[in-house]
Amino acid sequence: MVLGKQGAGKGTQCVRLSHHFVVPHISTGEMLRAAVKSRSPLGLKAREMMDRGELLGDDIIMEMVGQRIAEPDARARGFILDGCPRTTHQAEMLADLLAPIDIDLTVDIEVPTAQVLRRLAGRRVCTDCGANYSVDAPPKVNWTCDMCGGEVVQRPDDTEEAIRRRLDLYEHETAPLIDWYDARDQLVRVNGVGSPDVVLRRIIRSLEQRQARRRGGSSRRRRRPESPEPASPTDGGPSN
């Protein structure tokens, strides 16, 4: 599972990790968009709530996740979770869904708020599939999505004031979640400042070190960020 505040590059790294390990990338945002578009019973229920301005409850989110992780590809190879859980209550519900197994590791991508604000100010998003671009890494042709051909635009809520509100909400909701996984020795913190390739190498090394530690039967706990490489504070890339 991958955590990170908006603009930390979480979505970008989830896609890259999915390709590297050949496992499905399960994004609650993408699943919700697909459910609404397909007009499935769950999608219609979610659309009704969103149209009324209501937040989706934990039961809807976790039902959606439960259906996805029960599919053959996720059961056979595992998966990378993106966007869930967001609270300790959802984490408890996820643990019940996965029992008797559990999440192997939670990666928290850490990026300073000032860096996140710069990234989000330059972010551009496909209106159809949600793919992320930036003013520094635009689509190949005239702000048309490379993936689906949809229009790539700046989100209307990507203003500094709106971004700060979302970051404050993330810190409020997610700080207890990070502590929850840390207390269970299921958390590693990774420096998210740097190019996507550099950050990917850090994450992969963290996962490999955790696997080696488990094979060795060590009970040591590691709390320091796994980020020995220096990174330029201005280095960035497409982020989510």
Secondary structure, 3 states (H helix, E strand, C coil): CEEECCCCCHHHHHHHHHHHHCCCEEEHHHHHHHHHHHCCHHHHHHHHHHHCCCCCCHHHHHHHHHHHHCCHHHHHHCCEEECCCCCHHHHHHHHHHHCCCCCCCEEEEECCHHHHHHHHHCEEEECCCCCEEECCCCCCECCECCCCCCEEECCCCCCHHHHHHHHHHHHHHHHHHHHHHHHCCCEEEEECCCCHHHHHHHHHHHHHHHHHHHHHCCCCCCCCCCCCCCCCCCCCCCCC
